[in-house]
């Protein structure tokens, strides 16, 4: 930017993400800030940015040609989420995993 002439216009963006910001903004609110930002980035990058359990990544590996980045970085490199009985039970109740027991 420093080497550009003073009257040089900025390029037009392909997409814009608008957010409300004031002193009451909760930047960690899942539905008000994180989800819209994640969906905007997914649209710009044409990829799925959600985090998946190892079981879901295993199924993705056999049913899809392209794995989501969380599966590529975590599951494939053996750095997945360490499971527990309580975590599995929560995931089954949330509908994220099937109960095979």
N, C-alpha and C positions, 0 to 999 in steps of 0.2 A: 504494500500500500504506500510505502514511503517514496517509491520511485515513480508512482503514477502522477500525472499532471493534476493540478488542483481542481480542474473542471471535469475530471474523468468520472463518469457515473458508475455506480455499483451494478453488477450484473443482476438481472431479474432472477429471483429464486424459482425453482420448480414447485416447491411446496412450502407452506408456512404453518407453524404450530403456534397458536395463540394461547396464552395462559393468563389467568387473573393473578395479580400479585399485589398484596398489601401486607400490612403488619400482622394480619390474622391468618394468612395463608398457611395451611398445613402441608408442607412439601412432602410428607410421608403418607398422605391419605391415598389409599390404594385406588379408590374409584374416582377421586377428583383430580389427582395429579399423575400418579404412576401409570395407571392403565391407559389414559389418553396419550401420554408421552410414549409408552411402549408401542401402542398401535401406530402412532405417527412414524416412529423409527422403523417398525416392521414394514410399513408401506413404502418408505423411502429406500430401505435396503432389500426389499422383496425376500424377507426371511422370517422365520419364527423365532422370537427372542424369549419364549417362555423357558422355564427350567423344568426338566423332566426327571422322573425316577429312573433308575437303571432298568427296570422291567420295561418301561415304555420305550427307552432308547434301544433295548434289545429288539423289540417288535419293529421299531422304525428301521433298524438296520436290515431286517429281512423283507420289509414291505415297501420301502421308499428308496429312491436312487440318491437323494440328497438328505443328509441328516441335519437337524437343527443345530445351531452353534453350541448349545449347552451339551448336547450329546457328543459332538465332535471333541469338545474341550474336556468334558468330564468323563463320560462313560468309556469312550474309545481309548482314552489315555489312563484308564483305571483310577480316576479321581472322582468317582460318583458319590452320591449322597449315602452315608452310612445309615442303614436302616435299623429299625428296632420294631418290636411287636406293637408298641403304642403308635409309632409313626405309620406303620402299615394299616392298623385299625382306623386311624384318622383318614388315611388316603382312601380306604375302601368306603367309609361313610361319606366322604366328599365326592365319591364317584370317579376318582382318579385312577383307581386300580380295581380289578375284579377280585372277588374273594374266592380263592381256589380251595379253601379248607372245607 
